[in-house]
């Protein structure tokens, strides 16, 4: 059978680093308060000349370089983002043009923090369906643009950045030992819309709006929902937590990450944590964490890796792949 194999990965972060202490003169908070409740110590914040498109382009070029490919080799670009450069056209098309790519097709995917996991699963379907052979999957966000900087419950949580993977079709045996995407589970439930949303949009207010979140409600649902899709993915692949080499979760909150891993029986040393470095970068979170673990040598060819995310909507999902 056809598998979607990772050929390269890349990342890009804004130049400016904002430490927790930088918030102390803006809102009523402290470094100790933020670290204790979230595990976040710093985040990157985009300058005026840094956008979702420019960060996405940089991550894409890094991934292509890692794969030993050029834009001419790519058939499809899927960009996961909730902070596009424009309402339309898709920011993926802008990245396509920035790369000098005038063939194939490109589109955005909006599933908030779950966007990259959704995008990888979607790319796998395009590859296995024969509509694309090589897909550039990007997660890029500038959440700093939609934050209310007077709301201490949200402004300290989020950061900007981008990450990318190049997936390519390869024939596999149809076994768990194959490289590439092996299983996936995706879910959503709109009943939770008002727990994490942006209070604006073209069809409602005609404005961009700001991010609003009921933090306790999100936390209350997160661990159960994450466990749900991961167990479904394990079941599809016929594995257990012990078989994993690495767990790369959405980097929103260290307490959620720890509680999820403990409930699933995933050993602490197998969990990739970068929330302290990046904060919550929404759809860029998982590929940024991947880039760190690949760069420092933890994730190696042949490793069994589980990706997981949950975001506004609510949306949530998991993808199992062999690196």
FINU-498510 format. One record per residue (C-alpha): residue in three letters; z, x, y; residue number from 0. Coordinates in Angstrom, 3 decimals. Layout:
residues N
SITE residu        w        u        v num
SITE    Ala        Z        X        Y NUM
...
END
This chain:
residues 323
SITE residu        w        u        v num
SITE    Unk    0.000    0.000    0.000   0
SITE    Unk   -0.388    1.007    3.644   1
SITE    Unk    2.686    2.402    5.378   2
SITE    Unk    3.228    2.993    9.109   3
SITE    Unk    4.391    6.614    9.269   4
SITE    Unk    6.026    8.293   12.273   5
SITE    Unk    3.860   11.202   13.425   6
SITE    Unk    5.629   12.061   16.661   7
SITE    Unk    8.298   11.017   19.128   8
SITE    Unk    9.114   11.645   22.760   9
SITE    Unk   11.405   10.687   25.624  10
SITE    Unk   11.645   10.736   29.404  11
SITE    Unk   14.618   10.325   31.731  12
SITE    Unk   14.874    9.981   35.518  13
SITE    Unk   15.947   13.073   37.438  14
SITE    Unk   19.122   11.571   38.905  15
SITE    Unk   22.296   11.433   36.792  16
SITE    Unk   24.975    9.003   37.926  17
SITE    Unk   28.488    9.751   36.644  18
SITE    Unk   31.214    7.144   36.246  19
SITE    Unk   33.099    8.677   39.164  20
SITE    Unk   30.148    7.840   41.435  21
SITE    Unk   31.018    4.144   41.092  22
SITE    Unk   34.581    4.549   42.316  23
SITE    Unk   33.580    4.264   45.956  24
SITE    Unk   31.244    1.327   45.297  25
SITE    Unk   33.212   -1.118   43.155  26
SITE    Unk   36.750   -1.406   41.806  27
SITE    Unk   36.511    0.723   38.673  28
SITE    Unk   37.302    4.172   37.300  29
SITE    Unk   35.933    6.703   34.859  30
SITE    Unk   38.855    5.978   32.511  31
SITE    Unk   38.217    2.197   32.606  32
SITE    Unk   34.488    2.572   31.851  33
SITE    Unk   34.933    5.126   29.061  34
SITE    Unk   37.732    3.174   27.380  35
SITE    Unk   35.782   -0.089   27.271  36
SITE    Unk   32.232    1.149   26.699  37
SITE    Unk   32.109    4.846   25.815  38
SITE    Unk   29.695    5.445   28.723  39
SITE    Unk   30.213    8.595   30.795  40
SITE    Unk   26.923    8.825   32.683  41
SITE    Unk   23.484    7.258   33.023  42
SITE    Unk   20.122    8.168   34.598  43
SITE    Unk   18.905    6.153   37.596  44
SITE    Unk   15.257    6.031   38.652  45
SITE    Unk   14.172    7.201   42.097  46
SITE    Unk   11.609    5.258   44.140  47
SITE    Unk    8.758    7.310   42.638  48
SITE    Unk    9.991    6.758   39.060  49
SITE    Unk    8.954    3.460   37.474  50
SITE    Unk    8.756    1.847   34.058  51
SITE    Unk    5.106    2.913   33.928  52
SITE    Unk    5.665    6.531   34.967  53
SITE    Unk    8.607    6.998   32.595  54
SITE    Unk    6.663    5.286   29.803  55
SITE    Unk    3.687    7.548   30.419  56
SITE    Unk    5.871   10.664   30.259  57
SITE    Unk    7.498    9.548   26.993  58
SITE    Unk    4.078    8.662   25.571  59
SITE    Unk    2.653   12.081   26.417  60
SITE    Unk    5.661   13.754   24.800  61
SITE    Unk    5.208   11.677   21.637  62
SITE    Unk    1.491   12.432   21.504  63
SITE    Unk    2.227   16.139   21.905  64
SITE    Unk    4.788   15.950   19.112  65
SITE    Unk    2.200   14.247   16.899  66
SITE    Unk   -0.539   16.741   17.767  67
SITE    Unk   -2.685   13.890   19.066  68
SITE    Unk   -4.389   12.814   22.280  69
SITE    Unk   -4.842    9.332   23.785  70
SITE    Unk   -8.310    9.306   22.169  71
SITE    Unk   -6.589    9.054   18.769  72
SITE    Unk   -4.647    5.871   19.649  73
SITE    Unk   -5.924    2.348   18.920  74
SITE    Unk   -3.058    0.290   20.345  75
SITE    Unk   -0.188    0.647   22.820  76
SITE    Unk    2.821   -1.678   22.564  77
SITE    Unk    5.309   -1.365   25.406  78
SITE    Unk    8.745   -2.915   24.986  79
SITE    Unk   10.214   -3.660   28.420  80
SITE    Unk   12.079   -6.263   30.454  81
SITE    Unk   11.414   -4.452   33.719  82
SITE    Unk    7.605   -4.298   34.081  83
SITE    Unk    5.966   -2.741   37.129  84
SITE    Unk    4.295   -6.075   37.915  85
SITE    Unk    4.596   -9.668   36.721  86
SITE    Unk    1.054   -9.043   35.461  87
SITE    Unk   -0.938   -7.242   34.230  88
SITE    Unk    1.075   -5.806   31.363  89
SITE    Unk    2.615   -2.442   32.200  90
SITE    Unk    1.216   -1.232   28.852  91
SITE    Unk   -2.247   -1.531   30.405  92
SITE    Unk   -1.138    0.590   33.359  93
SITE    Unk    0.194    3.237   30.978  94
SITE    Unk   -3.074    3.051   29.043  95
SITE    Unk   -4.957    3.822   32.280  96
SITE    Unk   -2.523    6.579   33.265  97
SITE    Unk   -3.222    8.226   29.907  98
SITE    Unk   -6.964    8.058   30.578  99
SITE    Unk   -7.405    5.761   27.582 100
SITE    Unk  -10.264    3.271   28.050 101
SITE    Unk  -10.626    1.987   24.497 102
SITE    Unk   -8.418   -0.004   22.150 103
SITE    Unk   -5.889   -2.507   23.496 104
SITE    Unk   -2.413   -2.648   24.980 105
SITE    Unk    0.259   -5.260   25.631 106
SITE    Unk    3.912   -5.663   26.615 107
SITE    Unk    6.622   -7.056   24.361 108
SITE    Unk    9.660   -8.776   25.883 109
SITE    Unk   12.720   -9.062   23.658 110
SITE    Unk   15.161   -7.340   26.053 111
SITE    Unk   17.314   -4.743   24.248 112
SITE    Unk   15.742   -5.630   20.885 113
SITE    Unk   12.271   -4.962   22.287 114
SITE    Unk   11.667   -1.588   20.673 115
SITE    Unk   12.757   -2.785   17.229 116
SITE    Unk   10.499   -5.832   17.623 117
SITE    Unk    7.663   -3.552   18.776 118
SITE    Unk    7.966   -1.197   15.783 119
SITE    Unk    7.918   -4.169   13.392 120
SITE    Unk    4.884   -5.590   15.228 121
SITE    Unk    3.034   -2.266   15.187 122
SITE    Unk    3.649   -2.078   11.440 123
SITE    Unk    2.004   -5.479   10.984 124
SITE    Unk   -1.053   -4.440   13.035 125
SITE    Unk   -1.386   -1.267   10.987 126
SITE    Unk   -0.934   -2.975    7.616 127
SITE    Unk   -3.300   -5.746    8.716 128
SITE    Unk   -6.019   -3.220    9.507 129
SITE    Unk   -6.319   -3.998   13.230 130
SITE    Unk   -5.070   -0.544   14.248 131
SITE    Unk   -4.733    2.807   12.538 132
SITE    Unk   -2.623    4.631   15.121 133
SITE    Unk   -0.166    2.868   17.440 134
SITE    Unk    1.812    4.226   20.371 135
SITE    Unk    5.094    2.291   20.559 136
SITE    Unk    7.014    2.745   23.811 137
SITE    Unk   10.345    1.454   25.113 138
SITE    Unk   10.652    1.950   28.875 139
SITE    Unk   13.088    0.403   31.338 140
SITE    Unk   14.282    0.622   34.950 141
SITE    Unk   17.250   -1.730   34.725 142
SITE    Unk   18.674   -0.231   37.910 143
SITE    Unk   16.113   -2.408   39.735 144
SITE    Unk   17.685   -5.667   38.500 145
SITE    Unk   21.381   -4.815   38.764 146
SITE    Unk   23.791   -6.371   41.229 147
SITE    Unk   25.472   -3.192   42.446 148
SITE    Unk   28.470   -5.215   43.651 149
SITE    Unk   29.146   -6.622   40.168 150
SITE    Unk   31.453   -4.116   38.495 151
SITE    Unk   31.178   -5.907   35.138 152
SITE    Unk   27.461   -5.052   34.811 153
SITE    Unk   26.390   -2.308   37.231 154
SITE    Unk   28.315    0.409   35.360 155
SITE    Unk   26.739   -0.414   32.001 156
SITE    Unk   23.022    0.185   32.394 157
SITE    Unk   20.655    3.108   32.918 158
SITE    Unk   16.947    3.914   33.057 159
SITE    Unk   14.684    5.844   30.696 160
SITE    Unk   11.889    5.738   28.138 161
SITE    Unk   11.197    6.725   24.552 162
SITE    Unk    8.145    6.535   22.293 163
SITE    Unk    6.874    6.891   18.739 164
SITE    Unk    3.393    7.420   17.330 165
SITE    Unk    2.845    5.458   14.102 166
SITE    Unk   -0.124    6.110   11.808 167
SITE    Unk   -1.438    4.382    8.704 168
SITE    Unk   -0.881    6.284    5.465 169
SITE    Unk   -1.261    5.193    1.882 170
SITE    Unk    2.043    4.873    0.051 171
SITE    Unk    3.101    4.009   -3.473 172
SITE    Unk    4.992    0.889   -2.404 173
SITE    Unk    8.306    2.537   -3.293 174
SITE    Unk   11.486    3.213   -1.325 175
SITE    Unk   10.549    6.912   -1.443 176
SITE    Unk    7.468    6.290    0.747 177
SITE    Unk    7.472    7.619    4.294 178
SITE    Unk    7.100    5.080    7.110 179
SITE    Unk    8.369    1.591    7.836 180
SITE    Unk    9.899    0.142    4.665 181
SITE    Unk   11.534   -3.136    5.734 182
SITE    Unk   12.406   -5.186    8.801 183
SITE    Unk   14.337   -8.285    9.813 184
SITE    Unk   14.007  -10.012   13.214 185
SITE    Unk   15.960  -12.950   14.642 186
SITE    Unk   16.496  -14.913   17.856 187
SITE    Unk   18.467  -17.942   19.002 188
SITE    Unk   17.865  -19.348   22.488 189
SITE    Unk   21.113  -21.318   22.506 190
SITE    Unk   22.716  -18.104   23.788 191
SITE    Unk   20.335  -17.664   26.748 192
SITE    Unk   22.998  -18.084   29.455 193
SITE    Unk   25.244  -15.372   27.995 194
SITE    Unk   22.889  -12.550   29.033 195
SITE    Unk   20.025  -13.242   31.421 196
SITE    Unk   18.416  -12.488   34.778 197
SITE    Unk   18.923  -15.216   37.388 198
SITE    Unk   15.370  -15.150   38.712 199
SITE    Unk   11.728  -15.345   37.708 200
SITE    Unk    8.244  -16.312   38.980 201
SITE    Unk    8.393  -19.883   37.630 202
SITE    Unk   11.965  -20.685   38.705 203
SITE    Unk   13.099  -18.855   41.822 204
SITE    Unk   10.025  -16.857   42.754 205
SITE    Unk   12.263  -13.776   42.862 206
SITE    Unk   13.082  -10.909   40.505 207
SITE    Unk   16.774  -11.852   40.295 208
SITE    Unk   19.763   -9.909   38.985 209
SITE    Unk   21.208   -9.342   35.542 210
SITE    Unk   24.121  -11.637   34.619 211
SITE    Unk   26.271  -11.265   31.520 212
SITE    Unk   29.252  -12.872   29.844 213
SITE    Unk   30.506   -9.636   28.337 214
SITE    Unk   33.156  -11.101   26.046 215
SITE    Unk   30.712  -13.647   24.614 216
SITE    Unk   28.118  -10.966   23.922 217
SITE    Unk   30.720   -8.773   22.224 218
SITE    Unk   31.976  -11.729   20.162 219
SITE    Unk   28.537  -12.413   18.669 220
SITE    Unk   27.190   -8.865   18.466 221
SITE    Unk   28.817   -7.491   15.316 222
SITE    Unk   28.086  -10.579   13.192 223
SITE    Unk   24.467  -10.782   14.289 224
SITE    Unk   23.868   -7.073   13.774 225
SITE    Unk   25.391   -7.266   10.295 226
SITE    Unk   23.178  -10.258    9.473 227
SITE    Unk   19.837   -8.528   10.052 228
SITE    Unk   20.915   -5.212    8.573 229
SITE    Unk   22.074   -6.823    5.337 230
SITE    Unk   18.776   -8.727    5.186 231
SITE    Unk   16.888   -5.451    5.653 232
SITE    Unk   18.961   -3.744    2.978 233
SITE    Unk   18.212   -6.635    0.637 234
SITE    Unk   14.467   -6.440    1.268 235
SITE    Unk   14.428   -2.695    0.621 236
SITE    Unk   16.834   -2.822   -2.313 237
SITE    Unk   19.281   -0.293   -0.871 238
SITE    Unk   22.898   -0.099    0.308 239
SITE    Unk   24.578    1.587    3.270 240
SITE    Unk   25.325    4.600    1.084 241
SITE    Unk   21.592    5.294    0.726 242
SITE    Unk   21.125    5.763    4.483 243
SITE    Unk   20.844    9.182    6.046 244
SITE    Unk   21.074    7.931    9.646 245
SITE    Unk   21.972    4.769   11.531 246
SITE    Unk   20.423    4.591   15.033 247
SITE    Unk   21.832    1.493   16.752 248
SITE    Unk   21.182    0.066   20.200 249
SITE    Unk   23.357    2.022   22.610 250
SITE    Unk   25.169   -0.704   24.544 251
SITE    Unk   28.845   -0.232   23.774 252
SITE    Unk   30.648    2.323   21.605 253
SITE    Unk   33.113   -0.290   20.354 254
SITE    Unk   30.270   -2.528   19.115 255
SITE    Unk   28.609    0.460   17.413 256
SITE    Unk   31.852    1.501   15.696 257
SITE    Unk   32.752   -2.028   14.597 258
SITE    Unk   29.260   -2.680   13.198 259
SITE    Unk   29.157    0.569   11.235 260
SITE    Unk   32.633   -0.054    9.827 261
SITE    Unk   31.793   -3.609    8.751 262
SITE    Unk   28.594   -2.426    7.042 263
SITE    Unk   30.276    0.530    5.358 264
SITE    Unk   28.149    3.116    7.178 265
SITE    Unk   29.954    6.445    7.404 266
SITE    Unk   30.808    7.561   10.937 267
SITE    Unk   29.003   10.878   10.509 268
SITE    Unk   25.725    9.012    9.859 269
SITE    Unk   25.800    7.122   13.176 270
SITE    Unk   23.775    8.443   16.124 271
SITE    Unk   25.630    7.781   19.389 272
SITE    Unk   24.145    8.546   22.823 273
SITE    Unk   25.676    5.729   24.880 274
SITE    Unk   27.865    8.319   26.604 275
SITE    Unk   24.759   10.105   27.920 276
SITE    Unk   22.420    7.240   28.768 277
SITE    Unk   24.405    4.022   29.083 278
SITE    Unk   22.549    0.879   28.017 279
SITE    Unk   18.831    1.482   28.586 280
SITE    Unk   17.761   -1.777   26.904 281
SITE    Unk   14.427   -1.351   25.064 282
SITE    Unk   14.499    2.409   25.699 283
SITE    Unk   17.886    2.775   24.000 284
SITE    Unk   16.844    3.242   20.367 285
SITE    Unk   13.900    5.629   20.963 286
SITE    Unk   16.028    7.716   23.360 287
SITE    Unk   18.744    8.003   20.705 288
SITE    Unk   16.096    8.918   18.128 289
SITE    Unk   14.738   11.639   20.403 290
SITE    Unk   18.181   13.227   20.753 291
SITE    Unk   18.838   13.211   16.995 292
SITE    Unk   15.390   14.618   16.196 293
SITE    Unk   15.650   17.306   18.873 294
SITE    Unk   19.035   18.539   17.670 295
SITE    Unk   17.857   18.680   14.060 296
SITE    Unk   19.887   15.838   12.599 297
SITE    Unk   16.946   13.579   11.702 298
SITE    Unk   14.476   15.428    9.495 299
SITE    Unk   11.318   14.576    7.581 300
SITE    Unk   12.145   12.438    4.562 301
SITE    Unk   15.406   11.029    5.966 302
SITE    Unk   16.094    7.308    5.553 303
SITE    Unk   16.759    5.906    9.036 304
SITE    Unk   17.953    2.448   10.096 305
SITE    Unk   17.165    1.173   13.603 306
SITE    Unk   19.053   -1.818   15.014 307
SITE    Unk   19.320   -3.686   18.314 308
SITE    Unk   20.569   -6.890   19.917 309
SITE    Unk   19.592   -8.227   23.330 310
SITE    Unk   19.437  -11.171   25.682 311
SITE    Unk   18.116  -14.420   24.316 312
SITE    Unk   19.834  -13.654   21.984 313
SITE    Unk   17.380  -11.512   20.054 314
SITE    Unk   18.376   -9.101   17.301 315
SITE    Unk   16.669   -7.096   14.601 316
SITE    Unk   16.605   -4.092   12.291 317
SITE    Unk   13.921   -1.767   10.946 318
SITE    Unk   14.304    0.628    8.022 319
SITE    Unk   11.998    3.617    7.883 320
SITE    Unk   11.709    6.956    6.173 321
SITE    Unk   11.116    9.673    8.751 322
END
